[in-house]
Amino acid sequence: MTTVNKSDKDRVVIFDTTLRDGEQCPGATMTFEEKLEIAEMLDDMGVDVIEAGFPITSEGDFQAVSEIARRSKNAVIAGLSRAHPKDIDRCAEAVKFAKRGRVHTVIATSPLHMRVKLNMTPEQVIETSIANVARARNHIDDVEWSAEDGTRSEMEFLCRIVEAVIKAGATTVNIPDTVGYTVPEEYTRFMRNLIERVPNSDKAVFSVHCHNDLGMAVANSLAGIAGGARQIEYRRRRAADRMHRQRHRRAGRQCRARGSRDGHQYSKRRVSLVEQDRHHHADAGVETGIGGDVVSGAVQQGDRRPQCIRA
């Protein structure tokens, strides 16, 4: 279990989710043997936490997570679950063979996601989160709770629900930038404000999981650490050189999406030129990013029932 000791307060936990949301990349679905090979490599490298899969997705993914848990030497082996009792139980069953296992449960917390995606009230989301964290703790000592669309959640509500899940037994609290919308300065303030306002924040490790929709994942992740988070979630992907214009396109998308919210005025002409450039130049390769769309795919031929969740 990841503990919060005075001597460890500035240690950053490395959480690798390649085997879970790394499968979102086109053509990146892994076989059973490939998952075992990658997990062994990550364990040997000294990764602190390996998220091995999404056990409820399919029998193939369950078996892969279970086998990785059995073979792990040093790393904490985590599995993902939605905020449903069956998910929690299946995940706990898969990681129970690990020397150190973790159940990672996720639920949406932004007003839009709660209303449209979950069709739940804020109070129902809090009650569900408490119940599922408590259920997970009945199985295992190490429980991570994630606030999907965390950076677009209302701070007052987020403080309430984070305090509640820590009280229920969550040992890690993850605040993802699910749609890749925040910027570094904002994320630093957001994390610092949350940690300072939650009375029992010292009882858990706070984590960041940033998506690269606007090319800010790495910068935002480091900014979250500056704001007090002490776990960083990432995935490994094929790396390739990027064209200079590709970086410009990212900047253009960022400007257009953010507008004047951060107090700056952006040149419409410059953004327009960046978008024009987009139509004339193809990507040079697949970028390396932190976080990303989360899809746990099949791990065996014929077992293709992926579950999609953005966390």
C-alpha positions as semicolon CSV with decimal commas, in nm:
position;residue;x (nm);y (nm);z (nm)
1;M;0,000;0,000;0,000
2;T;0,120;0,352;-0,076
3;T;0,150;0,531;0,257
4;V;0,198;0,895;0,344
5;N;0,497;0,931;0,578
6;K;0,683;1,247;0,663
7;S;0,999;1,112;0,501
8;D;0,803;1,032;0,183
9;K;0,603;1,354;0,154
10;D;0,802;1,481;-0,143
11;R;0,848;1,147;-0,317
12;V;0,658;1,125;-0,645
13;V;0,493;0,789;-0,712
14;I;0,520;0,671;-1,073
15;F;0,196;0,511;-1,197
16;D;0,214;0,346;-1,539
17;T;-0,116;0,283;-1,716
18;T;0,021;0,157;-2,049
19;L;-0,151;-0,180;-2,009
20;R;-0,486;-0,017;-1,946
21;D;-0,534;0,311;-2,136
22;G;-0,235;0,251;-2,361
23;E;-0,455;0,009;-2,554
24;Q;-0,662;0,303;-2,676
25;C;-0,411;0,369;-2,955
26;P;-0,519;0,226;-3,292
27;G;-0,354;-0,109;-3,340
28;A;-0,219;-0,113;-2,983
29;T;-0,440;-0,392;-2,845
30;M;-0,204;-0,637;-2,677
31;T;-0,204;-1,013;-2,652
32;F;-0,188;-1,193;-2,320
33;E;0,182;-1,267;-2,369
34;E;0,261;-0,907;-2,469
35;K;0,095;-0,775;-2,156
36;L;0,300;-1,008;-1,938
37;E;0,620;-0,908;-2,115
38;I;0,554;-0,534;-2,077
39;A;0,452;-0,574;-1,712
40;E;0,774;-0,763;-1,635
41;M;0,978;-0,490;-1,802
42;L;0,799;-0,214;-1,609
43;D;0,847;-0,401;-1,282
44;D;1,220;-0,446;-1,351
45;M;1,250;-0,076;-1,434
46;G;1,126;0,016;-1,088
47;V;0,783;0,159;-1,174
48;D;0,593;0,206;-0,847
49;V;0,241;0,119;-0,969
50;I;0,142;-0,077;-1,279
51;E;-0,222;-0,049;-1,381
52;A;-0,253;-0,387;-1,546
53;G;-0,599;-0,360;-1,698
54;F;-0,974;-0,332;-1,657
55;P;-1,079;-0,674;-1,518
56;I;-1,457;-0,643;-1,565
57;T;-1,410;-0,578;-1,937
58;S;-1,358;-0,938;-2,040
59;E;-1,233;-1,273;-1,921
60;G;-0,915;-1,214;-2,118
61;D;-0,835;-0,889;-1,941
62;F;-0,920;-1,044;-1,604
63;Q;-0,679;-1,330;-1,666
64;A;-0,404;-1,092;-1,778
65;V;-0,437;-0,876;-1,466
66;S;-0,443;-1,186;-1,245
67;E;-0,131;-1,333;-1,402
68;I;0,057;-1,003;-1,385
69;A;-0,039;-0,982;-1,017
70;R;0,098;-1,331;-0,955
71;R;0,428;-1,255;-1,131
72;S;0,495;-0,906;-0,996
73;K;0,804;-0,871;-0,780
74;N;0,805;-0,515;-0,653
75;A;0,540;-0,294;-0,814
76;V;0,189;-0,235;-0,684
77;I;-0,050;-0,397;-0,933
78;A;-0,368;-0,199;-0,989
79;G;-0,687;-0,271;-1,178
80;L;-0,951;-0,023;-1,291
81;S;-1,317;-0,042;-1,194
82;R;-1,620;0,173;-1,248
83;A;-1,834;0,278;-0,952
84;H;-2,031;-0,047;-0,947
85;P;-2,014;-0,326;-0,687
86;K;-1,954;-0,596;-0,952
87;D;-1,666;-0,396;-1,097
88;I;-1,511;-0,349;-0,753
89;D;-1,538;-0,719;-0,666
90;R;-1,401;-0,837;-1,000
91;C;-1,109;-0,595;-0,979
92;A;-1,023;-0,699;-0,623
93;E;-1,035;-1,064;-0,726
94;A;-0,792;-1,000;-1,012
95;V;-0,528;-0,819;-0,806
96;K;-0,552;-1,030;-0,491
97;F;-0,253;-1,244;-0,594
98;A;-0,015;-0,947;-0,602
99;K;0,229;-0,885;-0,320
100;R;0,080;-0,537;-0,322
101;G;-0,249;-0,483;-0,502
102;R;-0,470;-0,181;-0,562
103;V;-0,832;-0,126;-0,665
104;H;-0,876;0,192;-0,871
105;T;-1,235;0,312;-0,894
106;V;-1,354;0,607;-1,102
107;I;-1,668;0,820;-1,117
108;A;-1,748;1,149;-1,292
109;T;-1,771;1,464;-1,078
110;S;-1,824;1,758;-1,316
111;P;-2,177;1,905;-1,338
112;L;-2,203;1,813;-1,707
113;H;-2,089;1,453;-1,662
114;M;-2,302;1,394;-1,355
115;R;-2,613;1,526;-1,527
116;V;-2,570;1,389;-1,880
117;K;-2,347;1,083;-1,844
118;L;-2,444;0,948;-1,502
119;N;-2,794;1,095;-1,467
120;M;-2,715;1,136;-1,097
121;T;-2,734;1,421;-0,850
122;P;-2,420;1,538;-0,671
123;E;-2,544;1,380;-0,348
124;Q;-2,594;1,047;-0,524
125;V;-2,241;1,065;-0,662
126;I;-2,103;1,124;-0,312
127;E;-2,306;0,837;-0,166
128;T;-2,202;0,603;-0,446
129;S;-1,836;0,696;-0,409
130;I;-1,838;0,638;-0,034
131;A;-2,009;0,301;-0,075
132;N;-1,770;0,180;-0,342
133;V;-1,453;0,295;-0,169
134;A;-1,572;0,124;0,148
135;R;-1,651;-0,190;-0,050
136;A;-1,306;-0,188;-0,205
137;R;-1,143;-0,142;0,135
138;N;-1,321;-0,456;0,255
139;H;-1,117;-0,641;-0,009
140;I;-0,784;-0,458;-0,001
141;D;-0,595;-0,187;0,188
142;D;-0,485;0,017;-0,115
143;V;-0,772;0,199;-0,289
144;E;-0,746;0,477;-0,545
145;W;-1,046;0,697;-0,620
146;S;-1,059;0,910;-0,936
147;A;-1,276;1,212;-1,013
148;E;-1,343;1,185;-1,387
149;D;-1,348;1,532;-1,545
150;G;-1,200;1,657;-1,220
151;T;-1,061;1,985;-1,349
152;R;-1,407;2,096;-1,468
153;S;-1,568;2,004;-1,137
154;E;-1,690;2,268;-0,893
155;M;-1,431;2,318;-0,620
156;E;-1,682;2,323;-0,335
157;F;-1,830;1,990;-0,443
158;L;-1,489;1,838;-0,513
159;C;-1,370;1,928;-0,163
160;R;-1,675;1,759;-0,012
161;I;-1,646;1,439;-0,210
162;V;-1,268;1,408;-0,169
163;E;-1,300;1,450;0,207
164;A;-1,573;1,184;0,208
165;V;-1,383;0,923;0,007
166;I;-1,067;0,967;0,214
167;K;-1,276;0,918;0,525
168;A;-1,423;0,604;0,363
169;G;-1,074;0,464;0,309
170;A;-0,928;0,596;-0,017
171;T;-0,548;0,606;0,007
172;T;-0,491;0,781;-0,329
173;V;-0,707;1,057;-0,479
174;N;-0,666;1,118;-0,852
175;I;-0,783;1,444;-1,012
176;P;-0,768;1,393;-1,391
177;D;-0,778;1,661;-1,657
178;T;-1,009;1,435;-1,854
179;V;-1,069;1,651;-2,160
180;G;-0,721;1,805;-2,168
181;Y;-0,859;2,153;-2,113
182;T;-0,660;2,300;-1,825
183;V;-0,328;2,486;-1,844
184;P;-0,029;2,456;-1,609
185;E;-0,081;2,767;-1,394
186;E;-0,449;2,686;-1,351
187;Y;-0,380;2,323;-1,262
188;T;-0,119;2,418;-1,002
189;R;-0,366;2,654;-0,833
190;F;-0,646;2,398;-0,862
191;M;-0,450;2,118;-0,694
192;R;-0,304;2,344;-0,425
193;N;-0,646;2,488;-0,342
194;L;-0,806;2,143;-0,323
195;I;-0,536;1,996;-0,099
196;E;-0,541;2,298;0,132
197;R;-0,921;2,297;0,166
198;V;-0,973;1,924;0,231
199;P;-0,927;1,873;0,608
200;N;-0,799;1,515;0,583
201;S;-0,587;1,558;0,269
202;D;-0,279;1,449;0,464
203;K;-0,429;1,099;0,485
204;A;-0,400;1,031;0,110
205;V;-0,164;1,073;-0,184
206;F;-0,299;1,312;-0,448
207;S;-0,247;1,213;-0,809
208;V;-0,255;1,372;-1,155
209;H;-0,366;1,211;-1,482
210;C;-0,358;1,453;-1,774
211;H;-0,491;1,410;-2,126
212;N;-0,311;1,543;-2,430
213;D;-0,603;1,677;-2,637
214;L;-0,438;2,019;-2,660
215;G;-0,077;1,903;-2,624
216;M;-0,046;2,011;-2,259
217;A;-0,038;1,676;-2,079
218;V;0,326;1,674;-1,975
219;A;0,331;2,041;-1,870
220;N;0,004;2,005;-1,680
221;S;0,122;1,690;-1,502
222;L;0,435;1,864;-1,378
223;A;0,224;2,164;-1,277
224;G;0,001;1,935;-1,073
225;I;0,305;1,805;-0,889
226;A;0,402;2,166;-0,816
227;G;0,054;2,209;-0,669
228;G;0,107;1,929;-0,419
229;A;0,022;1,605;-0,603
230;R;0,263;1,320;-0,535
231;Q;0,161;1,061;-0,794
232;I;0,188;1,107;-1,169
233;E;0,000;0,879;-1,410
234;Y;0,124;0,826;-1,763
235;R;0,140;0,576;-2,044
236;R;0,415;0,476;-2,281
237;R;0,355;0,510;-2,653
238;R;0,554;0,493;-2,970
239;A;0,755;0,812;-3,006
240;A;0,828;0,988;-3,333
241;D;0,968;1,320;-3,438
242;R;0,706;1,591;-3,465
243;M;0,696;1,857;-3,732
244;H;0,736;2,216;-3,618
245;R;0,394;2,293;-3,762
246;Q;0,239;2,021;-3,552
247;R;0,341;2,215;-3,243
248;H;0,185;2,526;-3,394
249;R;-0,140;2,340;-3,455
250;R;-0,150;2,240;-3,091
251;A;-0,103;2,600;-2,990
252;G;-0,383;2,703;-3,223
253;R;-0,623;2,449;-3,082
254;Q;-0,531;2,562;-2,730
255;C;-0,598;2,928;-2,812
256;R;-0,928;2,855;-2,983
257;A;-1,052;2,628;-2,704
258;R;-0,952;2,855;-2,418
259;G;-1,062;3,186;-2,570
260;S;-1,005;3,472;-2,328
261;R;-1,076;3,271;-2,012
262;D;-0,720;3,304;-1,886
263;G;-0,715;3,679;-1,942
264;H;-0,511;3,682;-2,263
265;Q;-0,622;3,794;-2,607
266;Y;-0,533;3,566;-2,897
267;S;-0,486;3,673;-3,257
268;K;-0,771;3,530;-3,463
269;R;-0,555;3,558;-3,773
270;R;-0,275;3,355;-3,614
271;V;-0,513;3,083;-3,503
272;S;-0,667;3,079;-3,850
273;L;-0,327;3,031;-4,012
274;V;-0,250;2,748;-3,774
275;E;-0,576;2,577;-3,865
276;Q;-0,505;2,627;-4,236
277;D;-0,169;2,461;-4,184
278;R;-0,347;2,163;-4,039
279;H;-0,500;2,077;-4,375
280;H;-0,167;2,079;-4,559
281;H;0,056;1,874;-4,332
282;A;0,003;1,524;-4,200
283;D;0,127;1,412;-3,860
284;A;0,483;1,289;-3,863
285;G;0,422;1,013;-3,610
286;V;0,254;0,911;-3,288
287;E;0,328;1,137;-2,996
288;T;0,438;1,036;-2,650
289;G;0,184;1,157;-2,398
290;I;0,065;1,140;-2,040
291;G;-0,286;1,020;-1,982
292;G;-0,523;0,984;-2,275
293;D;-0,846;0,824;-2,385
294;V;-0,897;0,516;-2,174
295;V;-0,994;0,197;-2,348
296;S;-0,920;-0,146;-2,213
297;G;-0,918;-0,367;-2,517
298;A;-0,921;-0,739;-2,565
299;V;-0,605;-0,927;-2,481
300;Q;-0,681;-1,244;-2,672
301;Q;-0,800;-1,307;-3,026
302;G;-1,176;-1,334;-3,041
303;D;-1,219;-1,155;-2,707
304;R;-1,299;-0,807;-2,833
305;R;-1,529;-0,630;-2,594
306;P;-1,351;-0,310;-2,493
307;Q;-1,501;-0,079;-2,233
308;C;-1,434;0,291;-2,289
309;I;-1,393;0,537;-2,006
310;R;-1,208;0,866;-1,984
311;A;-1,042;0,911;-1,645
